[in-house]
Amino acid sequence: MGPPRSDLARLAPSALGLPASYANFYIANHTVLVPTFNDPADRVALGTLAELFPDRQVVGIHAVDLVWEFGALHCLTQQQPAGQD
């Protein structure tokens, strides 16, 4: 599953460096959250992950705005280190 191109290319021709990837999904207890990009490949990615995780509900989350910030769903789940006093 390569990066989707249609939505991002339409928004910014230089968007090839943005991390638009279906690999940036998040596995929860009963759900798999999958970034989507308003691209025809979204359905393929959702279907593939549904086959790989038959016991979990696969949910697509529009992630174009997140990609503009150089991240996606998995990135949002990362821990924040504690500050030092």
C-alpha positions in Angstrom: 0.0 0.0 0.0 1.8 3.1 -1.2 1.0 6.6 -0.1 -2.2 8.0 -1.6 -1.5 10.8 -4.0 -4.8 12.4 -5.3 -5.9 14.4 -2.4 -2.5 15.6 -1.2 -1.3 16.4 -4.7 -4.4 18.4 -5.3 -3.7 20.4 -2.1 0.0 20.9 -2.6 2.0 19.7 -5.6 5.1 19.4 -3.3 3.2 17.1 -0.9 5.3 14.0 -1.8 7.4 14.6 1.3 4.4 14.4 3.6 3.9 11.2 5.6 0.6 10.1 4.1 0.7 6.4 4.8 -1.9 3.7 5.7 0.9 2.2 7.8 0.3 4.9 10.4 -2.8 3.1 11.8 -3.5 2.5 15.5 -4.6 -0.8 17.0 -6.9 -0.5 20.0 -8.6 -3.2 22.1 -11.5 -3.8 19.7 -10.8 -1.3 16.9 -8.2 -0.4 14.3 -8.1 3.3 13.4 -6.9 3.8 9.9 -5.9 7.2 8.3 -7.8 8.0 5.1 -6.9 10.6 2.6 -10.0 11.1 0.3 -8.3 8.7 -2.2 -9.7 5.7 -4.0 -6.9 3.6 -2.3 -8.6 4.3 1.1 -11.1 1.5 0.4 -8.3 -0.9 -0.5 -6.4 -0.1 2.7 -9.5 -0.4 4.9 -10.4 -3.8 3.3 -6.9 -5.1 3.6 -6.7 -4.2 7.3 -10.2 -5.6 7.9 -8.9 -8.9 6.6 -5.8 -8.8 8.7 -7.7 -7.9 11.9 -11.0 -9.9 11.6 -11.8 -9.6 15.3 -11.6 -5.8 15.3 -13.7 -3.1 13.8 -11.7 -1.1 11.2 -12.6 2.6 11.2 -11.3 5.1 8.7 -10.4 8.6 10.0 -9.8 11.5 7.6 -6.2 12.4 8.2 -5.2 15.0 5.6 -5.1 17.7 8.2 -2.9 15.6 10.4 -0.5 14.8 7.6 0.0 18.6 7.1 1.5 18.5 10.6 3.8 15.6 9.6 2.0 12.9 11.5 -1.2 10.8 11.6 -3.1 8.5 13.9 -0.3 6.5 15.4 1.7 9.6 16.0 -1.1 11.1 18.0 -0.9 8.2 20.5 2.7 8.7 21.4 3.6 9.6 25.0 4.7 13.1 26.1 7.8 13.0 28.3 7.5 14.6 31.7 9.0 18.1 32.1 11.9 18.7 34.5 11.4 21.1 37.4 
